Every structure is written in C-alpha cells, then in structure tokens.
Amino acid sequence: MYLYGASGHCKVVIDIIQKSNLDSIEYIIDDNPNNDAINSIPIIKTQNLNFFTDKSFIITIGNNKIRKGIVDEISTNYLTAIHPNSILASNVHVGKGSVIMAGAILNSDVRVGEHCIINSGAVVEHDCVISDFAHISPNASLAGNITIGEGSHVGIAAVIIQGVKIGKWVTIGAGSIILKDVPDYAVIVGNPGKIIKFNSIENE
C-alpha cells in the first residue's frame, strides 16, 4: 500500500498500519517533501496520475479541503486504517479512506463517511453521522444522534450536545461547547458556541 502526504498525520497513520498488521507501506507520495523518508519508508514525488491506478492508498493529509481535492482528482483503491486500541461497536460503519486513531470510541450505529479523521481519544456516541472529509479532533466529544456535515472540523476537546446538526465546511474552535444547530460554512467558538464569521463558499 501507499500513503499520500508526508506530514505529521502520516506518521500517526504509519503507526496504525504497523500495529494493525496491514499491508506493508511501499512508498509515501508527496509533491514537496521535506525529507527523503519517514520511519525508513521512502518518500517519492510523481506528477503521473496513472501511477495511482490499481494501487491501494490512504491520504495522509490533515487538511479536509486538500483531501477532497486529491480524491476529486485521483480515482484509486482507498483503504481505511483503524487503530487496534480504538473501540468500535459491532455495527459501526467506516467509509473508505477514513482513519480512526488510538483511543477513539465509536458507539452503536455510528456512520463515518469517506476520507474522515476520527482523532485520538475522540468520543462519538450512538447514531451520529460523520459526513465525508470531516475531522473530529483529539478528545472531542459528540453526544448521540449528531450530524456532522461534509468537510467540517470539530476542534480539540470541543463538546456537542445530543441531536445537534452541524452544517458542511463548518469550523468548531477548540474547547467550544455547541448547544444548537450550526449552519453551513460557519466558524463557531466559545462556551456556549457563537458564530464569529463564515468561511468562503469559494474555498470549499
């Protein structure tokens, strides 16, 4: 298998893959690498999109919009990576390309979309739906029956109460407490969470 993106996030995914006894990683692909290797895995550059055909990949880039842009450009076999020290209920669904970090807890009937990141120690309670390209940061807590829209980022240690709907491409600040629905593109911070601005639709 291959990884796309020689970032700090890549290092964490490497650890998950190695501890899960998944396929060995042949190369890390990066357009502008700072090093020749990560954990002795060679980093290579390629502009040839045919290189990706019929290969198995995980995109190891934390930025949600960049991940989406790569998927829009490259069609290949995307894999999931789930840390063995995460806890997933038996009926959790995890979409292709998504990564579940160590200590994350996903309870009954959680649905994680494609190319998502559920980071270290995050708690996602029953019946939550995490849409494609979303990122739930470390120690964030989602109560039951929450919907997270496409590309949204829930900051570290943020808390969302049950039943709340978070729109697409929303940014929730670190430590924020979200008590009500949040519209598309909003940037919301504080306790209780307040919208301070909106992300540009053009940047989606």
Backbone as JSON Lines, residues from 0, in Angstrom:
{"i":0,"aa":"M","n":[0.84,-1.19,0.0],"ca":[0.0,0.0,0.0],"c":[0.87,1.24,0.0]}
{"i":1,"aa":"Y","n":[0.22,2.4,-0.27],"ca":[0.92,3.67,-0.38],"c":[0.18,4.72,0.46]}
{"i":2,"aa":"L","n":[0.94,5.71,0.9],"ca":[0.37,6.84,1.6],"c":[0.61,8.1,0.79]}
{"i":3,"aa":"Y","n":[-0.37,9.02,0.81],"ca":[-0.24,10.26,0.05],"c":[-0.19,11.41,1.05]}
{"i":4,"aa":"G","n":[1.01,11.99,1.22],"ca":[1.2,13.11,2.12],"c":[2.19,12.78,3.22]}
{"i":5,"aa":"A","n":[3.37,13.43,3.18],"ca":[4.43,13.17,4.16],"c":[4.34,14.17,5.29]}
{"i":6,"aa":"S","n":[3.31,14.03,6.12],"ca":[3.02,15.0,7.18],"c":[3.13,14.33,8.55]}
{"i":7,"aa":"G","n":[2.91,15.13,9.61],"ca":[2.81,14.55,10.94],"c":[1.67,13.56,11.03]}
{"i":8,"aa":"H","n":[0.56,13.88,10.36],"ca":[-0.57,12.96,10.29],"c":[-0.14,11.63,9.68]}
{"i":9,"aa":"C","n":[0.75,11.7,8.69],"ca":[1.26,10.49,8.06],"c":[1.96,9.59,9.07]}
{"i":10,"aa":"K","n":[2.73,10.18,9.98],"ca":[3.44,9.38,10.99],"c":[2.46,8.58,11.85]}
{"i":11,"aa":"V","n":[1.35,9.22,12.2],"ca":[0.35,8.54,13.03],"c":[-0.29,7.39,12.26]}
{"i":12,"aa":"V","n":[-0.6,7.62,10.99],"ca":[-1.21,6.56,10.17],"c":[-0.24,5.4,9.98]}
{"i":13,"aa":"I","n":[1.04,5.7,9.81],"ca":[2.03,4.62,9.71],"c":[1.98,3.74,10.94]}
{"i":14,"aa":"D","n":[1.91,4.35,12.12],"ca":[1.85,3.58,13.36],"c":[0.61,2.71,13.4]}
{"i":15,"aa":"I","n":[-0.54,3.25,12.97],"ca":[-1.77,2.46,12.95],"c":[-1.62,1.25,12.04]}
{"i":16,"aa":"I","n":[-1.08,1.49,10.86],"ca":[-0.94,0.4,9.88],"c":[0.0,-0.69,10.41]}
{"i":17,"aa":"Q","n":[1.11,-0.26,10.99],"ca":[2.06,-1.24,11.5],"c":[1.49,-2.03,12.68]}
{"i":18,"aa":"K","n":[0.76,-1.37,13.57],"ca":[0.19,-2.06,14.73],"c":[-1.01,-2.93,14.35]}
{"i":19,"aa":"S","n":[-1.62,-2.64,13.21],"ca":[-2.78,-3.41,12.75],"c":[-2.38,-4.55,11.84]}
{"i":20,"aa":"N","n":[-1.08,-4.66,11.56],"ca":[-0.58,-5.72,10.68],"c":[-1.25,-5.69,9.31]}
{"i":21,"aa":"L","n":[-1.5,-4.46,8.82],"ca":[-2.0,-4.31,7.46],"c":[-0.84,-4.5,6.48]}
{"i":22,"aa":"D","n":[-1.11,-4.33,5.2],"ca":[-0.07,-4.47,4.19],"c":[1.09,-3.53,4.49]}
{"i":23,"aa":"S","n":[2.27,-3.93,4.08],"ca":[3.44,-3.06,4.25],"c":[3.31,-1.84,3.35]}
{"i":24,"aa":"I","n":[3.91,-0.73,3.78],"ca":[3.84,0.53,3.04],"c":[5.06,0.6,2.12]}
{"i":25,"aa":"E","n":[4.81,0.68,0.81],"ca":[5.92,0.7,-0.13],"c":[6.53,2.09,-0.26]}
{"i":26,"aa":"Y","n":[5.68,3.09,-0.45],"ca":[6.16,4.46,-0.61],"c":[5.18,5.43,0.03]}
{"i":27,"aa":"I","n":[5.71,6.61,0.37],"ca":[4.9,7.78,0.69],"c":[5.05,8.75,-0.48]}
{"i":28,"aa":"I","n":[3.91,9.23,-0.99],"ca":[3.93,10.18,-2.11],"c":[3.75,11.58,-1.54]}
{"i":29,"aa":"D","n":[4.58,12.52,-1.99],"ca":[4.44,13.92,-1.56],"c":[4.98,14.81,-2.67]}
{"i":30,"aa":"D","n":[4.24,15.89,-2.99],"ca":[4.64,16.79,-4.07],"c":[5.81,17.69,-3.68]}
{"i":31,"aa":"N","n":[5.99,17.91,-2.37],"ca":[7.04,18.81,-1.92],"c":[7.61,18.32,-0.59]}
{"i":32,"aa":"P","n":[8.29,17.19,-0.62],"ca":[8.74,16.58,0.64],"c":[9.88,17.35,1.3]}
{"i":33,"aa":"N","n":[9.89,17.34,2.63],"ca":[10.98,17.95,3.39],"c":[12.08,16.95,3.71]}
{"i":34,"aa":"N","n":[11.78,15.66,3.56],"ca":[12.74,14.61,3.89],"c":[12.7,13.54,2.81]}
{"i":35,"aa":"D","n":[13.65,12.62,2.91],"ca":[13.7,11.5,1.96],"c":[12.89,10.3,2.43]}
{"i":36,"aa":"A","n":[12.56,10.27,3.73],"ca":[11.84,9.11,4.26],"c":[11.2,9.48,5.58]}
{"i":37,"aa":"I","n":[10.17,8.72,5.96],"ca":[9.58,8.77,7.29],"c":[9.58,7.35,7.83]}
{"i":38,"aa":"N","n":[10.18,7.16,9.01],"ca":[10.27,5.82,9.6],"c":[10.82,4.79,8.62]}
{"i":39,"aa":"S","n":[11.84,5.23,7.87],"ca":[12.54,4.39,6.88],"c":[11.69,4.05,5.66]}
{"i":40,"aa":"I","n":[10.51,4.66,5.52],"ca":[9.68,4.46,4.32],"c":[10.02,5.56,3.32]}
{"i":41,"aa":"P","n":[10.45,5.22,2.12],"ca":[10.89,6.24,1.17],"c":[9.75,7.18,0.75]}
{"i":42,"aa":"I","n":[10.11,8.45,0.57],"ca":[9.18,9.45,0.04],"c":[9.55,9.73,-1.4]}
{"i":43,"aa":"I","n":[8.56,9.66,-2.29],"ca":[8.82,9.93,-3.7],"c":[7.85,10.98,-4.22]}
{"i":44,"aa":"K","n":[8.22,11.63,-5.32],"ca":[7.36,12.59,-5.99],"c":[6.91,11.99,-7.31]}
{"i":45,"aa":"T","n":[5.68,12.28,-7.71],"ca":[5.22,11.9,-9.04],"c":[4.12,12.84,-9.5]}
{"i":46,"aa":"Q","n":[4.15,13.23,-10.74],"ca":[3.09,14.02,-11.36],"c":[2.25,13.16,-12.3]}
{"i":47,"aa":"N","n":[2.58,11.88,-12.37],"ca":[1.9,10.96,-13.28],"c":[0.7,10.34,-12.58]}
{"i":48,"aa":"L","n":[-0.5,10.78,-12.94],"ca":[-1.7,10.27,-12.28],"c":[-1.92,8.79,-12.56]}
{"i":49,"aa":"N","n":[-1.37,8.29,-13.65],"ca":[-1.5,6.86,-13.94],"c":[-0.79,6.0,-12.9]}
{"i":50,"aa":"F","n":[0.16,6.61,-12.17],"ca":[0.86,5.88,-11.12],"c":[-0.11,5.32,-10.08]}
{"i":51,"aa":"F","n":[-1.23,6.02,-9.87],"ca":[-2.15,5.66,-8.81],"c":[-3.13,4.57,-9.21]}
{"i":52,"aa":"T","n":[-3.19,4.24,-10.49],"ca":[-4.14,3.25,-10.97],"c":[-3.87,1.88,-10.36]}
{"i":53,"aa":"D","n":[-4.92,1.26,-9.85],"ca":[-4.85,-0.1,-9.33],"c":[-3.92,-0.24,-8.13]}
{"i":54,"aa":"K","n":[-3.68,0.85,-7.41],"ca":[-2.89,0.78,-6.19],"c":[-3.77,1.12,-4.99]}
{"i":55,"aa":"S","n":[-3.35,0.7,-3.81],"ca":[-4.11,0.93,-2.59],"c":[-3.49,2.08,-1.8]}
{"i":56,"aa":"F","n":[-4.32,3.07,-1.45],"ca":[-3.83,4.3,-0.85],"c":[-4.63,4.7,0.37]}
{"i":57,"aa":"I","n":[-3.99,5.47,1.26],"ca":[-4.66,6.31,2.25],"c":[-4.07,7.7,2.1]}
{"i":58,"aa":"I","n":[-4.93,8.71,2.06],"ca":[-4.45,10.09,2.0],"c":[-4.11,10.54,3.42]}
{"i":59,"aa":"T","n":[-2.84,10.84,3.65],"ca":[-2.36,11.17,5.0],"c":[-2.08,12.67,5.09]}
{"i":60,"aa":"I","n":[-3.12,13.45,4.84],"ca":[-3.07,14.91,4.91],"c":[-4.23,15.35,5.8]}
{"i":61,"aa":"G","n":[-3.94,16.16,6.81],"ca":[-4.97,16.54,7.77],"c":[-5.96,17.56,7.26]}
{"i":62,"aa":"N","n":[-5.58,18.37,6.28],"ca":[-6.45,19.42,5.77],"c":[-7.62,18.81,4.98]}
{"i":63,"aa":"N","n":[-8.85,19.09,5.42],"ca":[-10.03,18.46,4.81],"c":[-10.19,18.83,3.34]}
{"i":64,"aa":"K","n":[-9.97,20.1,3.0],"ca":[-10.16,20.54,1.62],"c":[-9.12,19.94,0.69]}
{"i":65,"aa":"I","n":[-7.89,19.8,1.19],"ca":[-6.86,19.19,0.35],"c":[-7.18,17.72,0.1]}
{"i":66,"aa":"R","n":[-7.64,17.01,1.15],"ca":[-8.03,15.6,0.93],"c":[-9.11,15.5,-0.12]}
{"i":67,"aa":"K","n":[-10.12,16.35,-0.04],"ca":[-11.2,16.32,-1.02],"c":[-10.68,16.6,-2.42]}
{"i":68,"aa":"G","n":[-9.78,17.58,-2.53],"ca":[-9.22,17.91,-3.85],"c":[-8.47,16.74,-4.46]}
{"i":69,"aa":"I","n":[-7.73,16.01,-3.64],"ca":[-7.0,14.85,-4.14],"c":[-7.96,13.76,-4.61]}
{"i":70,"aa":"V","n":[-8.98,13.5,-3.8],"ca":[-9.96,12.47,-4.19],"c":[-10.69,12.86,-5.47]}
{"i":71,"aa":"D","n":[-11.0,14.16,-5.63],"ca":[-11.66,14.61,-6.85],"c":[-10.78,14.4,-8.08]}
{"i":72,"aa":"E","n":[-9.47,14.4,-7.86],"ca":[-8.53,14.29,-8.98],"c":[-8.08,12.86,-9.23]}
{"i":73,"aa":"I","n":[-7.99,12.06,-8.19],"ca":[-7.4,10.73,-8.29],"c":[-8.4,9.68,-7.88]}
{"i":74,"aa":"S","n":[-8.72,8.79,-8.8],"ca":[-9.59,7.66,-8.51],"c":[-8.73,6.41,-8.36]}
{"i":75,"aa":"T","n":[-8.74,5.83,-7.16],"ca":[-7.93,4.65,-6.91],"c":[-8.58,3.84,-5.79]}
{"i":76,"aa":"N","n":[-7.91,2.82,-5.3],"ca":[-8.43,1.97,-4.24],"c":[-8.02,2.56,-2.89]}
{"i":77,"aa":"Y","n":[-8.95,3.26,-2.24],"ca":[-8.64,3.87,-0.95],"c":[-9.0,2.9,0.18]}
{"i":78,"aa":"L","n":[-8.08,2.8,1.14],"ca":[-8.24,1.9,2.27],"c":[-8.6,2.66,3.54]}
{"i":79,"aa":"T","n":[-9.03,1.94,4.56],"ca":[-9.24,2.52,5.89],"c":[-8.12,2.05,6.81]}
{"i":80,"aa":"A","n":[-7.91,2.83,7.89],"ca":[-6.95,2.44,8.92],"c":[-7.6,2.67,10.28]}
{"i":81,"aa":"I","n":[-7.72,1.61,11.06],"ca":[-8.38,1.67,12.37],"c":[-7.41,1.15,13.43]}
{"i":82,"aa":"H","n":[-7.04,2.02,14.37],"ca":[-6.07,1.63,15.39],"c":[-6.64,0.51,16.26]}
{"i":83,"aa":"P","n":[-5.82,-0.5,16.57],"ca":[-6.33,-1.61,17.38],"c":[-6.73,-1.2,18.8]}
{"i":84,"aa":"N","n":[-6.28,-0.05,19.26],"ca":[-6.67,0.43,20.58],"c":[-7.83,1.42,20.54]}
{"i":85,"aa":"S","n":[-8.5,1.52,19.41],"ca":[-9.77,2.23,19.35],"c":[-10.89,1.24,19.7]}
{"i":86,"aa":"I","n":[-12.06,1.78,20.02],"ca":[-13.2,0.93,20.39],"c":[-14.37,1.26,19.47]}
{"i":87,"aa":"L","n":[-14.77,0.3,18.66],"ca":[-15.88,0.47,17.73],"c":[-16.97,-0.55,18.03]}
{"i":88,"aa":"A","n":[-18.2,-0.08,18.15],"ca":[-19.31,-1.01,18.27],"c":[-19.38,-1.89,17.03]}
{"i":89,"aa":"S","n":[-20.02,-3.04,17.18],"ca":[-20.04,-4.01,16.08],"c":[-20.79,-3.52,14.86]}
{"i":90,"aa":"N","n":[-21.68,-2.53,15.02],"ca":[-22.47,-2.05,13.88],"c":[-22.04,-0.67,13.4]}
{"i":91,"aa":"V","n":[-20.82,-0.26,13.74],"ca":[-20.27,0.99,13.21],"c":[-19.85,0.79,11.77]}
{"i":92,"aa":"H","n":[-20.14,1.79,10.92],"ca":[-19.69,1.76,9.53],"c":[-18.63,2.84,9.33]}
{"i":93,"aa":"V","n":[-17.5,2.45,8.72],"ca":[-16.42,3.39,8.43],"c":[-16.16,3.37,6.93]}
{"i":94,"aa":"G","n":[-16.28,4.52,6.27],"ca":[-16.12,4.61,4.83],"c":[-14.67,4.54,4.39]}
{"i":95,"aa":"K","n":[-14.48,4.28,3.11],"ca":[-13.14,4.11,2.56],"c":[-12.32,5.4,2.73]}
{"i":96,"aa":"G","n":[-11.03,5.2,2.96],"ca":[-10.12,6.32,3.11],"c":[-10.1,6.94,4.49]}
{"i":97,"aa":"S","n":[-10.98,6.52,5.38],"ca":[-11.05,7.13,6.71],"c":[-10.07,6.48,7.67]}
{"i":98,"aa":"V","n":[-9.71,7.26,8.71],"ca":[-8.71,6.84,9.69],"c":[-9.29,7.02,11.09]}
{"i":99,"aa":"I","n":[-9.2,5.99,11.92],"ca":[-9.64,6.03,13.31],"c":[-8.4,5.88,14.19]}
{"i":100,"aa":"M","n":[-8.13,6.9,15.03],"ca":[-6.9,6.93,15.81],"c":[-7.05,6.18,17.14]}
{"i":101,"aa":"A","n":[-5.92,6.04,17.83],"ca":[-5.88,5.33,19.12],"c":[-6.79,6.0,20.14]}
{"i":102,"aa":"G","n":[-7.51,5.17,20.89],"ca":[-8.34,5.67,21.97],"c":[-9.68,6.24,21.58]}
{"i":103,"aa":"A","n":[-9.95,6.33,20.29],"ca":[-11.26,6.82,19.84],"c":[-12.33,5.8,20.2]}
{"i":104,"aa":"I","n":[-13.51,6.29,20.54],"ca":[-14.65,5.42,20.88],"c":[-15.8,5.79,19.95]}
{"i":105,"aa":"L","n":[-16.3,4.81,19.2],"ca":[-17.44,5.0,18.31],"c":[-18.51,4.01,18.74]}
{"i":106,"aa":"N","n":[-19.63,4.53,19.19],"ca":[-20.67,3.67,19.75],"c":[-21.71,3.26,18.69]}
{"i":107,"aa":"S","n":[-22.75,2.61,19.15],"ca":[-23.67,1.89,18.28],"c":[-24.26,2.75,17.17]}
{"i":108,"aa":"D","n":[-24.27,2.18,15.96],"ca":[-24.88,2.77,14.77],"c":[-24.25,4.09,14.33]}
{"i":109,"aa":"V","n":[-23.01,4.33,14.69],"ca":[-22.28,5.48,14.15],"c":[-21.95,5.2,12.69]}
{"i":110,"aa":"R","n":[-22.08,6.24,11.86],"ca":[-21.75,6.16,10.44],"c":[-20.68,7.2,10.13]}
{"i":111,"aa":"V","n":[-19.5,6.72,9.73],"ca":[-18.39,7.6,9.36],"c":[-18.25,7.54,7.85]}
{"i":112,"aa":"G","n":[-18.24,8.69,7.22],"ca":[-18.16,8.76,5.76],"c":[-16.76,8.44,5.24]}
{"i":113,"aa":"E","n":[-16.5,8.85,4.02],"ca":[-15.23,8.57,3.36],"c":[-14.21,9.67,3.65]}
{"i":114,"aa":"H","n":[-12.96,9.24,3.82],"ca":[-11.81,10.15,3.99],"c":[-11.97,11.07,5.2]}
{"i":115,"aa":"C","n":[-12.52,10.52,6.27],"ca":[-12.65,11.25,7.53],"c":[-11.48,10.94,8.45]}
{"i":116,"aa":"I","n":[-11.29,11.8,9.46],"ca":[-10.33,11.55,10.52],"c":[-11.08,11.59,11.85]}
{"i":117,"aa":"I","n":[-11.04,10.5,12.59],"ca":[-11.54,10.47,13.96],"c":[-10.3,10.35,14.84]}
{"i":118,"aa":"N","n":[-9.93,11.45,15.47],"ca":[-8.61,11.55,16.07],"c":[-8.55,10.94,17.47]}
{"i":119,"aa":"S","n":[-7.35,10.97,18.02],"ca":[-7.04,10.27,19.28],"c":[-7.98,10.68,20.41]}
{"i":120,"aa":"G","n":[-8.59,9.69,21.04],"ca":[-9.42,9.94,22.21],"c":[-10.76,10.59,21.94]}
{"i":121,"aa":"A","n":[-11.14,10.75,20.68],"ca":[-12.46,11.33,20.37],"c":[-13.55,10.34,20.77]}
{"i":122,"aa":"V","n":[-14.69,10.88,21.22],"ca":[-15.85,10.05,21.58],"c":[-17.0,10.42,20.64]}
{"i":123,"aa":"V","n":[-17.5,9.44,19.91],"ca":[-18.62,9.64,19.0],"c":[-19.72,8.68,19.45]}
{"i":124,"aa":"E","n":[-20.78,9.25,20.02],"ca":[-21.82,8.43,20.63],"c":[-22.82,7.9,19.58]}
{"i":125,"aa":"H","n":[-23.76,7.11,20.07],"ca":[-24.68,6.36,19.22],"c":[-25.39,7.22,18.18]}
{"i":126,"aa":"D","n":[-25.58,6.65,17.0],"ca":[-26.4,7.21,15.92],"c":[-25.85,8.5,15.32]}
{"i":127,"aa":"C","n":[-24.6,8.83,15.58],"ca":[-24.0,10.0,14.93],"c":[-23.67,9.67,13.47]}
{"i":128,"aa":"V","n":[-23.76,10.69,12.62],"ca":[-23.39,10.56,11.21],"c":[-22.3,11.59,10.92]}
{"i":129,"aa":"I","n":[-21.14,11.11,10.52],"ca":[-20.0,11.96,10.19],"c":[-19.84,11.92,8.67]}
{"i":130,"aa":"S","n":[-20.06,13.04,8.01],"ca":[-20.03,13.06,6.54],"c":[-18.6,13.06,6.0]}
{"i":131,"aa":"D","n":[-18.47,12.84,4.69],"ca":[-17.17,12.72,4.04],"c":[-16.27,13.92,4.35]}
{"i":132,"aa":"F","n":[-14.97,13.63,4.5],"ca":[-13.9,14.64,4.64],"c":[-13.96,15.42,5.95]}
{"i":133,"aa":"A","n":[-14.76,14.98,6.91],"ca":[-14.81,15.65,8.21],"c":[-13.64,15.21,9.08]}
{"i":134,"aa":"H","n":[-13.34,16.03,10.11],"ca":[-12.27,15.74,11.05],"c":[-12.77,16.01,12.46]}
{"i":135,"aa":"I","n":[-12.78,14.96,13.28],"ca":[-13.13,15.07,14.69],"c":[-11.81,15.03,15.46]}
{"i":136,"aa":"S","n":[-11.44,16.14,16.09],"ca":[-10.11,16.29,16.69],"c":[-9.97,15.51,18.0]}
{"i":137,"aa":"P","n":[-8.71,15.42,18.52],"ca":[-8.49,14.7,19.76],"c":[-9.37,15.2,20.91]}
{"i":138,"aa":"N","n":[-9.9,14.22,21.65],"ca":[-10.7,14.47,22.87],"c":[-11.99,15.25,22.63]}
{"i":139,"aa":"A","n":[-12.39,15.43,21.38],"ca":[-13.72,15.99,21.12],"c":[-14.77,14.96,21.53]}
{"i":140,"aa":"S","n":[-15.92,15.46,21.99],"ca":[-16.99,14.57,22.45],"c":[-18.29,14.91,21.74]}
{"i":141,"aa":"L","n":[-18.84,13.95,21.03],"ca":[-20.1,14.1,20.33],"c":[-21.15,13.23,21.02]}
{"i":142,"aa":"A","n":[-22.19,13.86,21.56],"ca":[-23.28,13.1,22.17],"c":[-24.09,12.4,21.06]}
{"i":143,"aa":"G","n":[-25.14,11.69,21.45],"ca":[-25.87,10.87,20.5],"c":[-26.62,11.66,19.44]}
{"i":144,"aa":"N","n":[-26.76,11.02,18.27],"ca":[-27.64,11.49,17.19],"c":[-27.24,12.87,16.66]}
{"i":145,"aa":"I","n":[-25.94,13.08,16.51],"ca":[-25.41,14.31,15.92],"c":[-25.07,14.05,14.46]}
{"i":146,"aa":"T","n":[-25.28,15.06,13.62],"ca":[-24.87,15.01,12.22],"c":[-23.78,16.04,11.98]}
{"i":147,"aa":"I","n":[-22.68,15.59,11.4],"ca":[-21.57,16.47,11.04],"c":[-21.5,16.53,9.52]}
{"i":148,"aa":"G","n":[-21.61,17.72,8.95],"ca":[-21.63,17.88,7.5],"c":[-20.28,17.68,6.84]}
{"i":149,"aa":"E","n":[-20.31,17.58,5.53],"ca":[-19.1,17.36,4.74],"c":[-18.02,18.39,5.06]}
{"i":150,"aa":"G","n":[-16.8,17.9,5.26],"ca":[-15.65,18.77,5.39],"c":[-15.55,19.56,6.67]}
{"i":151,"aa":"S","n":[-16.44,19.34,7.62],"ca":[-16.41,20.13,8.85],"c":[-15.32,19.63,9.8]}
{"i":152,"aa":"H","n":[-14.82,20.58,10.61],"ca":[-13.72,20.29,11.53],"c":[-14.17,20.63,12.94]}
{"i":153,"aa":"V","n":[-14.22,19.61,13.78],"ca":[-14.57,19.78,15.19],"c":[-13.26,19.86,15.97]}
{"i":154,"aa":"G","n":[-12.99,21.0,16.6],"ca":[-11.7,21.25,17.24],"c":[-11.44,20.4,18.46]}
{"i":155,"aa":"I","n":[-10.2,20.41,18.9],"ca":[-9.76,19.6,20.02],"c":[-10.57,19.93,21.28]}
{"i":156,"aa":"A","n":[-11.05,18.88,21.94],"ca":[-11.79,18.98,23.2],"c":[-13.11,19.73,23.08]}
{"i":157,"aa":"A","n":[-13.61,19.93,21.86],"ca":[-14.95,20.53,21.7],"c":[-16.01,19.53,22.14]}
{"i":158,"aa":"V","n":[-17.16,20.05,22.56],"ca":[-18.28,19.22,23.02],"c":[-19.53,19.64,22.26]}
{"i":159,"aa":"I","n":[-20.27,18.66,21.71],"ca":[-21.52,18.93,21.01],"c":[-22.62,18.12,21.68]}
{"i":160,"aa":"I","n":[-23.7,18.78,22.1],"ca":[-24.76,18.06,22.79],"c":[-25.61,17.27,21.8]}
{"i":161,"aa":"Q","n":[-26.43,16.39,22.33],"ca":[-27.17,15.42,21.52],"c":[-28.13,16.11,20.54]}
{"i":162,"aa":"G","n":[-28.26,15.48,19.38],"ca":[-29.26,15.89,18.41],"c":[-28.9,17.08,17.55]}
{"i":163,"aa":"V","n":[-27.73,17.66,17.76],"ca":[-27.34,18.87,17.01],"c":[-26.92,18.5,15.6]}
{"i":164,"aa":"K","n":[-27.24,19.39,14.65],"ca":[-26.83,19.22,13.26],"c":[-25.8,20.3,12.92]}
{"i":165,"aa":"I","n":[-24.62,19.84,12.51],"ca":[-23.54,20.72,12.1],"c":[-23.49,20.72,10.58]}
{"i":166,"aa":"G","n":[-23.53,21.9,9.97],"ca":[-23.54,22.01,8.52],"c":[-22.21,21.59,7.89]}
{"i":167,"aa":"K","n":[-22.12,21.8,6.57],"ca":[-20.9,21.42,5.85],"c":[-19.86,22.53,5.93]}
{"i":168,"aa":"W","n":[-18.59,22.11,5.94],"ca":[-17.43,23.01,5.95],"c":[-17.5,24.02,7.1]}
{"i":169,"aa":"V","n":[-17.97,23.52,8.23],"ca":[-18.01,24.3,9.47],"c":[-16.68,24.12,10.2]}
{"i":170,"aa":"T","n":[-16.24,25.15,10.91],"ca":[-15.08,25.06,11.8],"c":[-15.54,25.33,13.23]}
{"i":171,"aa":"I","n":[-15.34,24.35,14.12],"ca":[-15.68,24.49,15.53],"c":[-14.38,24.62,16.32]}
{"i":172,"aa":"G","n":[-14.23,25.72,17.03],"ca":[-12.99,26.01,17.74],"c":[-12.71,25.05,18.87]}
{"i":173,"aa":"A","n":[-11.43,24.97,19.24],"ca":[-11.0,24.11,20.33],"c":[-11.74,24.46,21.62]}
{"i":174,"aa":"G","n":[-12.22,23.44,22.32],"ca":[-12.87,23.63,23.59],"c":[-14.26,24.23,23.55]}
{"i":175,"aa":"S","n":[-14.81,24.43,22.38],"ca":[-16.13,25.04,22.26],"c":[-17.22,24.08,22.74]}
{"i":176,"aa":"I","n":[-18.32,24.66,23.23],"ca":[-19.48,23.89,23.65],"c":[-20.63,24.27,22.72]}
{"i":177,"aa":"I","n":[-21.1,23.31,21.95],"ca":[-22.1,23.57,20.91],"c":[-23.45,23.04,21.39]}
{"i":178,"aa":"L","n":[-24.42,23.97,21.54],"ca":[-25.72,23.64,22.12],"c":[-26.85,23.65,21.11]}
{"i":179,"aa":"K","n":[-26.59,24.15,19.89],"ca":[-27.65,24.21,18.9],"c":[-27.07,24.04,17.5]}
{"i":180,"aa":"D","n":[-27.96,23.86,16.52],"ca":[-27.53,23.61,15.15],"c":[-26.62,24.73,14.64]}
{"i":181,"aa":"V","n":[-25.7,24.36,13.74],"ca":[-24.73,25.3,13.17],"c":[-24.88,25.28,11.64]}
{"i":182,"aa":"P","n":[-25.06,26.45,11.0],"ca":[-25.26,26.48,9.55],"c":[-23.97,26.22,8.78]}
{"i":183,"aa":"D","n":[-24.14,25.9,7.48],"ca":[-23.0,25.66,6.6],"c":[-22.0,26.8,6.68]}
{"i":184,"aa":"Y","n":[-20.72,26.45,6.62],"ca":[-19.58,27.38,6.48],"c":[-19.3,28.22,7.72]}
{"i":185,"aa":"A","n":[-20.03,28.04,8.8],"ca":[-19.84,28.87,9.98],"c":[-18.53,28.53,10.69]}
{"i":186,"aa":"V","n":[-17.94,29.56,11.31],"ca":[-16.84,29.39,12.25],"c":[-17.4,29.75,13.62]}
{"i":187,"aa":"I","n":[-17.36,28.79,14.54],"ca":[-18.03,28.98,15.83],"c":[-17.07,28.64,16.96]}
{"i":188,"aa":"V","n":[-17.03,29.49,18.0],"ca":[-16.1,29.3,19.11],"c":[-16.8,29.64,20.42]}
{"i":189,"aa":"G","n":[-16.24,29.16,21.53],"ca":[-16.65,29.6,22.85],"c":[-17.63,28.68,23.55]}
{"i":190,"aa":"N","n":[-18.01,29.08,24.77],"ca":[-18.96,28.36,25.61],"c":[-19.98,29.36,26.17]}
{"i":191,"aa":"P","n":[-21.22,29.33,25.66],"ca":[-21.69,28.48,24.55],"c":[-21.15,29.0,23.22]}
{"i":192,"aa":"G","n":[-21.13,28.12,22.22],"ca":[-20.57,28.48,20.93],"c":[-21.3,29.64,20.27]}
{"i":193,"aa":"K","n":[-20.51,30.57,19.73],"ca":[-21.05,31.7,18.98],"c":[-20.36,31.79,17.63]}
{"i":194,"aa":"I","n":[-21.15,32.09,16.6],"ca":[-20.59,32.23,15.25],"c":[-19.85,33.56,15.17]}
{"i":195,"aa":"I","n":[-18.58,33.49,14.74],"ca":[-17.78,34.71,14.61],"c":[-17.58,35.13,13.16]}
{"i":196,"aa":"K","n":[-17.75,34.2,12.23],"ca":[-17.64,34.53,10.81],"c":[-18.08,33.31,10.0]}
{"i":197,"aa":"F","n":[-18.06,33.46,8.69],"ca":[-18.37,32.35,7.8],"c":[-17.2,32.12,6.84]}
{"i":198,"aa":"N","n":[-16.87,30.85,6.64],"ca":[-15.89,30.51,5.64],"c":[-16.45,30.83,4.25]}
{"i":199,"aa":"S","n":[-15.56,31.15,3.33],"ca":[-15.97,31.45,1.97],"c":[-16.42,30.2,1.24]}
{"i":200,"aa":"I","n":[-17.56,30.29,0.58],"ca":[-18.05,29.16,-0.22],"c":[-17.05,28.83,-1.32]}
{"i":201,"aa":"E","n":[-16.39,29.84,-1.85],"ca":[-15.43,29.61,-2.94],"c":[-14.27,28.73,-2.52]}
{"i":202,"aa":"N","n":[-13.99,28.69,-1.18],"ca":[-12.88,27.88,-0.68],"c":[-13.27,26.45,-0.42]}
{"i":203,"aa":"E","n":[-14.53,26.09,-0.68],"ca":[-14.98,24.72,-0.43],"c":[-14.18,23.74,-1.26]}
